[in-house]
Amino acid sequence: MKYIYLLIAVVCLSSCGIKLPAPEARVFNLDYRYLDENGIFVTESPSVSFDYKAVSSIAVEVKGGYVTRDEADRILEDNNDLYYYPTSNRNKVYVGPIVRDAYDVLIEKMREIGANGIINIRIDQDRVMNEDVYVDRITISGMAIEKW
């Protein structure tokens, strides 16, 4: 009888396994031309060969989130690099962060503080916990400068 209970327990517990994520590879290509076209000098280098005035350290963060399918379809029309995938909630889908949105926020803030360049720019993409779910995040940081 012990063996029957043990067998039932093993069968029940083995069917409740956790689905583990598969390995993934991502390529993240960033185009700085949009910043240049908007009058923002950009370099990944921590030093430059011209005179400048340091204005401030700056960081911008943009996260993905959940929107209605109609909103996602409208957003997708304008952004080829955007993706979304369905959730268990039929009315909502996940929409990843958009680099262009992060650039727009960066440009707006830099104009507010009188900066026209960013040196030592760093752009990271990662996944963070947000309200009990993981979302993708894009972070742009560097030193805002006034290029003379």
Secondary structure, DSSP 8 states (H G I E B T S, - for coil): -HHHHHHHHHHHHHTT----------------HHHHHTT-EE-SSS--SS-EEEEEEEEEEEE-EEEEHHHHHHHHHH-TT--EEE-SSTTEEEE---HHHHHHHHHHHHHHHT--EEEEEEEEEEEEEETTEEEEEEEEEEEEEEE-
